[in-house]
């Protein structure tokens, strides 16, 4: 049952059935399909081929426009198909299907247990790393983060605002992530 208010908005019942539950590691699927369109802006250009062996973190598609992002593999394995697949929104979109094999990672990913808490990079170097990493927002538009970090010439950011509010009424994943891994992500 929805409630409406004179000043607008719809406020559905909370129904957060996973509130208070911890993060759970799920087993990997045998086949993973990674969409090439994972952000607002121009579709990224596919840079892998069918049959190619991949490692976790390897670039699958490069963002060619300013409002575009790199797409990386979240698994290791072999590219079994590059084609249009039906995505979560019900539309057919280009994607890369990978048959999962092993747990091989690219060398540049730091997998150590030590948390790095200092950064001595200049602003442009940070933006470049964010862009290369393919970091995008978690909202519906998945807006590329490097665009958000690029300030107009002569401007300077004085504050960073982190929005930890769930974007949907039933979600609790952001809350759980902040509770369990806040030091790693903060």
C-alpha positions as protocol buffer text, in pm:
chain_id: "A"
residue {
  index: 1
  type: UNK
  ca { x: 0 y: 0 z: 0 }
}
residue {
  index: 2
  type: UNK
  ca { x: 147 y: 335 z: -104 }
}
residue {
  index: 3
  type: UNK
  ca { x: 108 y: 654 z: 96 }
}
residue {
  index: 4
  type: UNK
  ca { x: 110 y: 988 z: -80 }
}
residue {
  index: 5
  type: UNK
  ca { x: 183 y: 1323 z: 76 }
}
residue {
  index: 6
  type: UNK
  ca { x: 53 y: 1671 z: -7 }
}
residue {
  index: 7
  type: UNK
  ca { x: 403 y: 1791 z: -94 }
}
residue {
  index: 8
  type: UNK
  ca { x: 461 y: 1498 z: -331 }
}
residue {
  index: 9
  type: UNK
  ca { x: 648 y: 1174 z: -343 }
}
residue {
  index: 10
  type: UNK
  ca { x: 552 y: 813 z: -291 }
}
residue {
  index: 11
  type: UNK
  ca { x: 667 y: 638 z: 23 }
}
residue {
  index: 12
  type: UNK
  ca { x: 634 y: 257 z: -2 }
}
residue {
  index: 13
  type: UNK
  ca { x: 658 y: 35 z: 304 }
}
residue {
  index: 14
  type: UNK
  ca { x: 1018 y: -33 z: 408 }
}
residue {
  index: 15
  type: UNK
  ca { x: 1016 y: -415 z: 367 }
}
residue {
  index: 16
  type: UNK
  ca { x: 1395 y: -426 z: 410 }
}
residue {
  index: 17
  type: UNK
  ca { x: 1403 y: -801 z: 478 }
}
residue {
  index: 18
  type: UNK
  ca { x: 1784 y: -812 z: 461 }
}
residue {
  index: 19
  type: UNK
  ca { x: 1844 y: -535 z: 718 }
}
residue {
  index: 20
  type: UNK
  ca { x: 2089 y: -657 z: 981 }
}
residue {
  index: 21
  type: UNK
  ca { x: 2217 y: -936 z: 756 }
}
residue {
  index: 22
  type: UNK
  ca { x: 2590 y: -950 z: 681 }
}
residue {
  index: 23
  type: UNK
  ca { x: 2767 y: -959 z: 346 }
}
residue {
  index: 24
  type: UNK
  ca { x: 2768 y: -1309 z: 198 }
}
residue {
  index: 25
  type: UNK
  ca { x: 3021 y: -1436 z: -57 }
}
residue {
  index: 26
  type: UNK
  ca { x: 2836 y: -1627 z: -327 }
}
residue {
  index: 27
  type: UNK
  ca { x: 2994 y: -1894 z: -547 }
}
residue {
  index: 28
  type: UNK
  ca { x: 3090 y: -1788 z: -899 }
}
residue {
  index: 29
  type: UNK
  ca { x: 2869 y: -1885 z: -1187 }
}
residue {
  index: 30
  type: UNK
  ca { x: 3013 y: -2114 z: -1453 }
}
residue {
  index: 31
  type: UNK
  ca { x: 2928 y: -1854 z: -1718 }
}
residue {
  index: 32
  type: UNK
  ca { x: 2926 y: -1476 z: -1670 }
}
residue {
  index: 33
  type: UNK
  ca { x: 2779 y: -1224 z: -1915 }
}
residue {
  index: 34
  type: UNK
  ca { x: 2922 y: -871 z: -1884 }
}
residue {
  index: 35
  type: UNK
  ca { x: 2734 y: -592 z: -2064 }
}
residue {
  index: 36
  type: UNK
  ca { x: 2943 y: -341 z: -2259 }
}
residue {
  index: 37
  type: UNK
  ca { x: 2699 y: -61 z: -2177 }
}
residue {
  index: 38
  type: UNK
  ca { x: 2742 y: -13 z: -1803 }
}
residue {
  index: 39
  type: UNK
  ca { x: 2733 y: 365 z: -1788 }
}
residue {
  index: 40
  type: UNK
  ca { x: 2557 y: 666 z: -1930 }
}
residue {
  index: 41
  type: UNK
  ca { x: 2733 y: 792 z: -2242 }
}
residue {
  index: 42
  type: UNK
  ca { x: 2894 y: 632 z: -2543 }
}
residue {
  index: 43
  type: UNK
  ca { x: 2919 y: 252 z: -2552 }
}
residue {
  index: 44
  type: UNK
  ca { x: 3270 y: 128 z: -2483 }
}
residue {
  index: 45
  type: UNK
  ca { x: 3470 y: -32 z: -2768 }
}
residue {
  index: 46
  type: UNK
  ca { x: 3523 y: -407 z: -2722 }
}
residue {
  index: 47
  type: UNK
  ca { x: 3897 y: -490 z: -2718 }
}
residue {
  index: 48
  type: UNK
  ca { x: 3885 y: -869 z: -2661 }
}
residue {
  index: 49
  type: UNK
  ca { x: 3803 y: -1150 z: -2903 }
}
residue {
  index: 50
  type: UNK
  ca { x: 3606 y: -1471 z: -2886 }
}
residue {
  index: 51
  type: UNK
  ca { x: 3827 y: -1753 z: -2756 }
}
residue {
  index: 52
  type: UNK
  ca { x: 4064 y: -1515 z: -2573 }
}
residue {
  index: 53
  type: UNK
  ca { x: 4181 y: -1614 z: -2223 }
}
residue {
  index: 54
  type: UNK
  ca { x: 4108 y: -1345 z: -1963 }
}
residue {
  index: 55
  type: UNK
  ca { x: 4220 y: -1259 z: -1613 }
}
residue {
  index: 56
  type: UNK
  ca { x: 4032 y: -1073 z: -1340 }
}
residue {
  index: 57
  type: UNK
  ca { x: 4072 y: -699 z: -1392 }
}
residue {
  index: 58
  type: UNK
  ca { x: 4155 y: -720 z: -1763 }
}
residue {
  index: 59
  type: UNK
  ca { x: 3999 y: -449 z: -1980 }
}
residue {
  index: 60
  type: UNK
  ca { x: 3718 y: -592 z: -2195 }
}
residue {
  index: 61
  type: UNK
  ca { x: 3604 y: -265 z: -2351 }
}
residue {
  index: 62
  type: UNK
  ca { x: 3756 y: 84 z: -2355 }
}
residue {
  index: 63
  type: UNK
  ca { x: 3557 y: 399 z: -2299 }
}
residue {
  index: 64
  type: UNK
  ca { x: 3622 y: 619 z: -2599 }
}
residue {
  index: 65
  type: UNK
  ca { x: 3422 y: 928 z: -2508 }
}
residue {
  index: 66
  type: UNK
  ca { x: 3458 y: 1169 z: -2217 }
}
residue {
  index: 67
  type: UNK
  ca { x: 3133 y: 1038 z: -2068 }
}
residue {
  index: 68
  type: UNK
  ca { x: 3230 y: 674 z: -2113 }
}
residue {
  index: 69
  type: UNK
  ca { x: 3412 y: 416 z: -1901 }
}
residue {
  index: 70
  type: UNK
  ca { x: 3635 y: 113 z: -1933 }
}
residue {
  index: 71
  type: UNK
  ca { x: 3470 y: -222 z: -1863 }
}
residue {
  index: 72
  type: UNK
  ca { x: 3681 y: -486 z: -1684 }
}
residue {
  index: 73
  type: UNK
  ca { x: 3645 y: -860 z: -1636 }
}
residue {
  index: 74
  type: UNK
  ca { x: 3534 y: -964 z: -1288 }
}
residue {
  index: 75
  type: UNK
  ca { x: 3637 y: -1326 z: -1355 }
}
residue {
  index: 76
  type: UNK
  ca { x: 3910 y: -1523 z: -1525 }
}
residue {
  index: 77
  type: UNK
  ca { x: 3826 y: -1758 z: -1808 }
}
residue {
  index: 78
  type: UNK
  ca { x: 3766 y: -1775 z: -2181 }
}
residue {
  index: 79
  type: UNK
  ca { x: 3551 y: -1543 z: -2395 }
}
residue {
  index: 80
  type: UNK
  ca { x: 3284 y: -1779 z: -2529 }
}
residue {
  index: 81
  type: UNK
  ca { x: 3065 y: -1528 z: -2710 }
}
residue {
  index: 82
  type: UNK
  ca { x: 3043 y: -1159 z: -2801 }
}
residue {
  index: 83
  type: UNK
  ca { x: 2687 y: -1078 z: -2900 }
}
residue {
  index: 84
  type: UNK
  ca { x: 2366 y: -906 z: -2797 }
}
residue {
  index: 85
  type: UNK
  ca { x: 2209 y: -1045 z: -2479 }
}
residue {
  index: 86
  type: UNK
  ca { x: 1893 y: -943 z: -2297 }
}
residue {
  index: 87
  type: UNK
  ca { x: 1994 y: -732 z: -1996 }
}
residue {
  index: 88
  type: UNK
  ca { x: 1816 y: -676 z: -1663 }
}
residue {
  index: 89
  type: UNK
  ca { x: 1602 y: -400 z: -1819 }
}
residue {
  index: 90
  type: UNK
  ca { x: 1473 y: -640 z: -2087 }
}
residue {
  index: 91
  type: UNK
  ca { x: 1666 y: -484 z: -2378 }
}
residue {
  index: 92
  type: UNK
  ca { x: 1913 y: -665 z: -2603 }
}
residue {
  index: 93
  type: UNK
  ca { x: 2257 y: -507 z: -2564 }
}
residue {
  index: 94
  type: UNK
  ca { x: 2612 y: -597 z: -2659 }
}
residue {
  index: 95
  type: UNK
  ca { x: 2784 y: -809 z: -2397 }
}
residue {
  index: 96
  type: UNK
  ca { x: 3079 y: -1041 z: -2350 }
}
residue {
  index: 97
  type: UNK
  ca { x: 3009 y: -1393 z: -2226 }
}
residue {
  index: 98
  type: UNK
  ca { x: 3289 y: -1564 z: -2033 }
}
residue {
  index: 99
  type: UNK
  ca { x: 3325 y: -1929 z: -1934 }
}
residue {
  index: 100
  type: UNK
  ca { x: 3476 y: -1901 z: -1585 }
}
residue {
  index: 101
  type: UNK
  ca { x: 3806 y: -2086 z: -1534 }
}
residue {
  index: 102
  type: UNK
  ca { x: 4041 y: -2052 z: -1237 }
}
residue {
  index: 103
  type: UNK
  ca { x: 4116 y: -1733 z: -1044 }
}
residue {
  index: 104
  type: UNK
  ca { x: 4392 y: -1553 z: -1237 }
}
residue {
  index: 105
  type: UNK
  ca { x: 4436 y: -1177 z: -1177 }
}
residue {
  index: 106
  type: UNK
  ca { x: 4625 y: -910 z: -1371 }
}
residue {
  index: 107
  type: UNK
  ca { x: 4951 y: -814 z: -1202 }
}
residue {
  index: 108
  type: UNK
  ca { x: 4864 y: -450 z: -1140 }
}
residue {
  index: 109
  type: UNK
  ca { x: 4585 y: -530 z: -891 }
}
residue {
  index: 110
  type: UNK
  ca { x: 4706 y: -503 z: -531 }
}
residue {
  index: 111
  type: UNK
  ca { x: 4555 y: -800 z: -348 }
}
residue {
  index: 112
  type: UNK
  ca { x: 4752 y: -756 z: -27 }
}
residue {
  index: 113
  type: UNK
  ca { x: 4577 y: -735 z: 311 }
}
residue {
  index: 114
  type: UNK
  ca { x: 4742 y: -400 z: 389 }
}
residue {
  index: 115
  type: UNK
  ca { x: 4507 y: -107 z: 343 }
}
residue {
  index: 116
  type: UNK
  ca { x: 4667 y: 197 z: 180 }
}
residue {
  index: 117
  type: UNK
  ca { x: 4548 y: 508 z: 359 }
}
residue {
  index: 118
  type: UNK
  ca { x: 4765 y: 776 z: 201 }
}
residue {
  index: 119
  type: UNK
  ca { x: 4767 y: 911 z: -151 }
}
residue {
  index: 120
  type: UNK
  ca { x: 5037 y: 1142 z: -283 }
}
residue {
  index: 121
  type: UNK
  ca { x: 4898 y: 1174 z: -634 }
}
residue {
  index: 122
  type: UNK
  ca { x: 4807 y: 1503 z: -799 }
}
residue {
  index: 123
  type: UNK
  ca { x: 4442 y: 1571 z: -886 }
}
residue {
  index: 124
  type: UNK
  ca { x: 4485 y: 1488 z: -1257 }
}
residue {
  index: 125
  type: UNK
  ca { x: 4662 y: 1160 z: -1173 }
}
residue {
  index: 126
  type: UNK
  ca { x: 4376 y: 1056 z: -944 }
}
residue {
  index: 127
  type: UNK
  ca { x: 4120 y: 1138 z: -1214 }
}
residue {
  index: 128
  type: UNK
  ca { x: 4323 y: 940 z: -1469 }
}
residue {
  index: 129
  type: UNK
  ca { x: 4336 y: 634 z: -1240 }
}
residue {
  index: 130
  type: UNK
  ca { x: 3962 y: 658 z: -1170 }
}
residue {
  index: 131
  type: UNK
  ca { x: 3897 y: 679 z: -1545 }
}
residue {
  index: 132
  type: UNK
  ca { x: 4124 y: 384 z: -1627 }
}
residue {
  index: 133
  type: UNK
  ca { x: 3959 y: 182 z: -1349 }
}
residue {
  index: 134
  type: UNK
  ca { x: 3612 y: 227 z: -1500 }
}
residue {
  index: 135
  type: UNK
  ca { x: 3459 y: 354 z: -1175 }
}
residue {
  index: 136
  type: UNK
  ca { x: 3099 y: 469 z: -1220 }
}
residue {
  index: 137
  type: UNK
  ca { x: 2819 y: 573 z: -985 }
}
residue {
  index: 138
  type: UNK
  ca { x: 2586 y: 310 z: -844 }
}
residue {
  index: 139
  type: UNK
  ca { x: 2266 y: 495 z: -937 }
}
residue {
  index: 140
  type: UNK
  ca { x: 2053 y: 414 z: -1238 }
}
residue {
  index: 141
  type: UNK
  ca { x: 2260 y: 625 z: -1480 }
}
residue {
  index: 142
  type: UNK
  ca { x: 2595 y: 481 z: -1359 }
}
residue {
  index: 143
  type: UNK
  ca { x: 2755 y: 817 z: -1438 }
}
residue {
  index: 144
  type: UNK
  ca { x: 3134 y: 789 z: -1486 }
}
residue {
  index: 145
  type: UNK
  ca { x: 3311 y: 910 z: -1170 }
}
residue {
  index: 146
  type: UNK
  ca { x: 3603 y: 1071 z: -1356 }
}
residue {
  index: 147
  type: UNK
  ca { x: 3354 y: 1316 z: -1510 }
}
residue {
  index: 148
  type: UNK
  ca { x: 3224 y: 1409 z: -1163 }
}
residue {
  index: 149
  type: UNK
  ca { x: 3581 y: 1467 z: -1043 }
}
residue {
  index: 150
  type: UNK
  ca { x: 3676 y: 1691 z: -1336 }
}
residue {
  index: 151
  type: UNK
  ca { x: 3621 y: 2047 z: -1218 }
}
residue {
  index: 152
  type: UNK
  ca { x: 3589 y: 2352 z: -1441 }
}
residue {
  index: 153
  type: UNK
  ca { x: 3921 y: 2528 z: -1500 }
}
residue {
  index: 154
  type: UNK
  ca { x: 4016 y: 2748 z: -1203 }
}
residue {
  index: 155
  type: UNK
  ca { x: 3772 y: 2578 z: -962 }
}
residue {
  index: 156
  type: UNK
  ca { x: 3870 y: 2381 z: -652 }
}
residue {
  index: 157
  type: UNK
  ca { x: 3670 y: 2133 z: -444 }
}
residue {
  index: 158
  type: UNK
  ca { x: 3672 y: 2207 z: -74 }
}
residue {
  index: 159
  type: UNK
  ca { x: 3450 y: 1921 z: 45 }
}
residue {
  index: 160
  type: UNK
  ca { x: 3365 y: 1565 z: -53 }
}
residue {
  index: 161
  type: UNK
  ca { x: 3010 y: 1453 z: 11 }
}
residue {
  index: 162
  type: UNK
  ca { x: 2954 y: 1078 z: 25 }
}
residue {
  index: 163
  type: UNK
  ca { x: 2595 y: 969 z: -32 }
}
residue {
  index: 164
  type: UNK
  ca { x: 2536 y: 645 z: 158 }
}
residue {
  index: 165
  type: UNK
  ca { x: 2159 y: 644 z: 114 }
}
residue {
  index: 166
  type: UNK
  ca { x: 2011 y: 344 z: -65 }
}
residue {
  index: 167
  type: UNK
  ca { x: 1860 y: 442 z: -400 }
}
residue {
  index: 168
  type: UNK
  ca { x: 1572 y: 194 z: -374 }
}
residue {
  index: 169
  type: UNK
  ca { x: 1340 y: 130 z: -77 }
}
residue {
  index: 170
  type: UNK
  ca { x: 1420 y: -242 z: -37 }
}
residue {
  index: 171
  type: UNK
  ca { x: 1800 y: -226 z: -64 }
}
residue {
  index: 172
  type: UNK
  ca { x: 2035 y: -271 z: 231 }
}
residue {
  index: 173
  type: UNK
  ca { x: 2363 y: -347 z: 50 }
}
residue {
  index: 174
  type: UNK
  ca { x: 2516 y: 4 z: 86 }
}
residue {
  index: 175
  type: UNK
  ca { x: 2438 y: 1 z: 458 }
}
residue {
  index: 176
  type: UNK
  ca { x: 2597 y: -343 z: 507 }
}
residue {
  index: 177
  type: UNK
  ca { x: 2902 y: -240 z: 303 }
}
residue {
  index: 178
  type: UNK
  ca { x: 2957 y: 74 z: 512 }
}
residue {
  index: 179
  type: UNK
  ca { x: 2922 y: -121 z: 837 }
}
residue {
  index: 180
  type: UNK
  ca { x: 3149 y: -411 z: 744 }
}
residue {
  index: 181
  type: UNK
  ca { x: 3403 y: -249 z: 512 }
}
residue {
  index: 182
  type: UNK
  ca { x: 3384 y: 122 z: 591 }
}
residue {
  index: 183
  type: UNK
  ca { x: 3759 y: 157 z: 655 }
}
residue {
  index: 184
  type: UNK
  ca { x: 3838 y: -1 z: 317 }
}
residue {
  index: 185
  type: UNK
  ca { x: 3597 y: 217 z: 122 }
}
residue {
  index: 186
  type: UNK
  ca { x: 3627 y: 542 z: 314 }
}
